């Protein structure tokens, strides 16, 4: 279903990052929402089932990350990708990016692969492992950007995400009303994982409030003990 006002919002968000959305990209974003909302009738992928809300709170929200991404080619991992936000919208808008969707729940990983195939997206893959495993595997120390939305508290995201980054790469955590408290609770983890002082970027989207992007840059190497295995870390932030 075409919604010109949503398209205007998406184009405006892209322009803020120096990008121009093509008509083909708009159509792909629409098609992605079709696939997400249809699949959500069979499995729990999103609590947002109203189409107009999804246009803002899924696509619009994902596109608020664009100003904080590198220009040109870059590599990105989306931790706990779930239904594919923000990873799939970013893959549509940034076709030169190498993107990995990290999702350990099998049925969600299957849905993500189906989306990638149906949208004919290139340079995007699904890694069906836990974030803790990904941070100890081949992706460690290789990525420019790690994103996460509605996955866990910041202290855990720091432990999972920063080891994936090369020095100078950045974690972009999409957070809500508890962001300030989460940052305070994550200070020890940020120090242990060699992260920078968090920068908090307010997000202004119609009909939403308390949305922020917390940006943390990796300043140095990481102890091989981190991220800890899930069996050790569960319920115990650093």
C-alpha positions as CSV (number, residue, x, y, z in Angstrom):
1,X,0.0,0.0,0.0
2,X,1.5,3.3,-1.1
3,X,1.7,6.1,1.5
4,X,3.2,9.3,0.0
5,X,3.6,11.0,3.4
6,X,5.7,8.0,4.6
7,X,7.8,8.2,1.4
8,X,8.4,11.9,2.0
9,X,9.6,11.1,5.6
10,X,11.9,8.3,4.3
11,X,13.4,10.6,1.6
12,X,13.9,13.4,4.2
13,X,15.7,11.1,6.6
14,X,17.9,9.9,3.8
15,X,18.7,13.4,2.6
16,X,19.9,14.3,6.1
17,X,22.6,11.8,5.5
18,X,23.4,13.0,2.0
19,X,21.5,10.1,0.3
20,X,18.7,10.2,-2.3
21,X,16.3,7.3,-2.2
22,X,15.3,6.0,-5.6
23,X,11.8,4.9,-6.5
24,X,13.1,1.3,-6.7
25,X,14.4,1.6,-3.1
26,X,11.1,3.0,-1.9
27,X,9.3,0.0,-3.5
28,X,11.7,-2.4,-1.8
29,X,11.1,-0.8,1.6
30,X,7.3,-1.1,1.0
31,X,7.8,-4.7,-0.1
32,X,9.8,-5.5,3.0
33,X,7.0,-4.2,5.2
34,X,4.6,-6.4,3.3
35,X,6.7,-9.4,4.0
36,X,7.3,-8.5,7.7
37,X,3.6,-7.8,8.5
38,X,2.4,-10.9,6.6
39,X,4.9,-13.2,8.4
40,X,4.0,-11.6,11.7
41,X,0.5,-13.2,11.4
42,X,2.3,-16.6,11.8
43,X,5.1,-15.8,14.2
44,X,6.0,-13.1,16.7
45,X,8.3,-10.7,14.8
46,X,6.9,-7.3,15.8
47,X,4.4,-5.8,18.2
48,X,3.7,-3.0,15.6
49,X,1.0,-4.4,13.4
50,X,-0.5,-1.1,12.1
51,X,0.9,-0.4,8.6
52,X,1.3,3.4,9.1
53,X,3.0,2.9,12.5
54,X,5.3,0.4,10.9
55,X,6.3,2.9,8.2
56,X,7.5,5.3,10.9
57,X,8.6,3.0,13.7
58,X,10.3,0.4,11.6
59,X,11.5,2.0,8.3
60,X,11.7,5.6,9.6
61,X,13.5,4.5,12.8
62,X,16.0,2.4,10.8
63,X,16.8,5.4,8.6
64,X,17.6,7.6,11.5
65,X,20.9,5.7,11.7
66,X,22.0,6.9,8.3
67,X,23.9,10.1,9.4
68,X,26.1,8.0,11.7
69,X,27.2,5.4,9.1
70,X,30.4,5.7,7.1
71,X,30.1,7.0,3.6
72,X,30.8,4.6,0.7
73,X,31.5,1.0,1.4
74,X,31.3,-0.3,5.0
75,X,30.6,-3.4,7.0
76,X,27.9,-3.7,9.6
77,X,26.4,-6.4,11.9
78,X,22.9,-6.1,13.3
79,X,22.7,-7.9,16.6
80,X,19.5,-9.7,17.4
81,X,18.0,-8.7,14.1
82,X,14.6,-10.4,14.8
83,X,12.3,-9.2,12.0
84,X,15.2,-7.4,10.3
85,X,15.1,-3.8,11.6
86,X,17.3,-1.9,11.2
87,X,19.5,-4.3,9.1
88,X,17.2,-4.9,6.1
89,X,16.2,-1.3,5.5
90,X,19.8,-0.3,5.8
91,X,20.8,-2.9,3.2
92,X,18.1,-1.5,0.8
93,X,19.3,2.1,1.3
94,X,23.0,1.3,1.4
95,X,23.5,-1.3,-1.3
96,X,27.4,-1.1,-1.2
97,X,27.4,-2.1,2.5
98,X,28.4,-5.6,3.7
99,X,25.7,-6.5,6.3
100,X,25.3,-9.5,8.6
101,X,22.1,-10.1,10.5
102,X,22.9,-11.9,13.7
103,X,19.8,-13.9,14.8
104,X,19.9,-17.1,16.9
105,X,16.2,-18.0,16.8
106,X,15.9,-20.4,13.9
107,X,12.4,-19.4,12.6
108,X,13.4,-15.7,12.6
109,X,16.6,-16.5,10.8
110,X,14.6,-18.5,8.2
111,X,12.3,-15.4,7.7
112,X,15.3,-13.1,7.3
113,X,16.8,-15.4,4.6
114,X,13.5,-15.5,2.8
115,X,13.3,-11.7,2.9
116,X,16.8,-11.3,1.5
117,X,15.9,-13.7,-1.4
118,X,12.6,-12.1,-2.2
119,X,14.0,-8.6,-2.1
120,X,17.0,-9.8,-4.2
121,X,19.4,-8.1,-1.8
122,X,23.1,-8.5,-2.3
123,X,25.9,-8.3,0.2
124,X,23.7,-9.3,3.1
125,X,23.8,-12.5,5.0
126,X,22.2,-14.1,8.1
127,X,24.4,-15.5,10.9
128,X,22.1,-17.9,13.0
129,X,24.2,-17.7,16.2
130,X,24.0,-16.0,19.5
131,X,25.7,-12.6,19.8
132,X,28.2,-14.0,22.3
133,X,29.3,-16.7,19.7
134,X,29.6,-14.1,16.9
135,X,31.9,-12.0,19.1
136,X,34.3,-14.9,19.5
137,X,34.2,-16.0,15.8
138,X,35.5,-14.8,12.5
139,X,33.7,-11.5,12.6
140,X,35.7,-10.4,15.7
141,X,37.7,-7.2,15.2
142,X,36.5,-6.8,11.6
143,X,33.4,-4.5,11.4
144,X,32.9,-0.8,10.9
145,X,29.5,-0.7,12.6
146,X,27.4,-2.8,15.0
147,X,23.7,-1.9,15.4
148,X,21.2,-3.2,17.9
149,X,17.5,-2.4,18.6
150,X,15.2,-3.8,21.3
151,X,17.7,-6.6,22.1
152,X,19.1,-6.1,25.6
153,X,20.5,-3.6,28.1
154,X,23.4,-1.5,27.0
155,X,25.9,-3.2,29.3
156,X,25.3,-6.5,27.5
157,X,25.3,-4.8,24.0
158,X,28.7,-3.3,24.8
159,X,30.0,-6.7,25.7
160,X,28.5,-8.4,22.6
161,X,29.1,-5.6,20.1
162,X,32.4,-4.0,20.7
163,X,34.5,-7.1,20.2
164,X,33.1,-7.4,16.7
165,X,34.4,-3.9,15.8
166,X,37.9,-3.0,14.6
167,X,39.6,-0.1,16.4
168,X,37.7,3.1,15.5
169,X,34.5,1.2,14.6
170,X,31.3,2.1,16.5
171,X,28.4,0.6,18.2
172,X,25.0,2.3,17.5
173,X,22.5,1.2,20.1
174,X,18.9,2.3,19.5
175,X,17.4,3.1,22.9
176,X,14.3,4.5,24.6
177,X,13.3,6.3,27.9
178,X,15.8,4.3,30.0
179,X,18.8,5.3,28.0
180,X,20.4,7.5,30.6
181,X,20.1,4.8,33.3
182,X,21.4,2.1,30.9
183,X,24.5,4.3,30.1
184,X,25.2,4.7,33.8
185,X,24.8,0.9,34.4
186,X,27.1,0.2,31.4
187,X,30.1,2.4,32.4
188,X,32.1,-0.5,33.8
189,X,31.5,-2.6,30.7
190,X,32.4,0.3,28.4
191,X,35.7,0.8,30.3
192,X,36.5,-3.0,30.3
193,X,35.8,-3.2,26.5
194,X,37.8,-0.1,25.6
195,X,34.8,2.0,24.5
196,X,34.6,5.7,24.3
197,X,32.4,8.0,26.4
198,X,28.9,7.5,24.9
199,X,27.4,10.1,22.7
200,X,23.6,10.4,22.8
201,X,21.8,11.5,19.7
202,X,18.1,12.4,20.1
203,X,15.8,10.9,17.4
204,X,12.9,13.0,16.2
205,X,10.2,10.9,14.5
206,X,6.4,11.7,14.2
207,X,4.4,10.1,17.0
208,X,7.4,8.8,18.9
209,X,9.3,10.0,22.0
210,X,12.3,9.2,24.0
211,X,14.1,7.6,21.1
212,X,17.9,8.1,21.1
213,X,20.9,6.6,19.4
214,X,23.8,5.8,21.7
215,X,27.1,5.9,19.9
216,X,30.2,4.3,21.4
217,X,33.5,4.1,19.5
218,X,36.0,1.2,20.1
219,X,39.3,2.7,21.2
220,X,41.5,-0.3,21.6
221,X,41.7,-4.1,21.7
222,X,39.6,-6.5,23.8
223,X,40.5,-9.2,26.3
224,X,39.8,-12.6,24.7
225,X,37.6,-13.5,27.7
226,X,34.9,-11.2,26.3
227,X,32.2,-11.6,25.3
228,X,31.6,-14.2,28.0
229,X,29.6,-17.3,27.1
230,X,25.9,-17.0,27.7
231,X,25.9,-19.6,30.4
232,X,28.3,-17.4,32.5
233,X,27.0,-14.0,31.6
234,X,23.2,-14.6,31.8
235,X,21.7,-12.0,34.2
236,X,25.1,-10.8,35.2
237,X,26.2,-7.6,33.3
238,X,29.9,-6.6,33.7
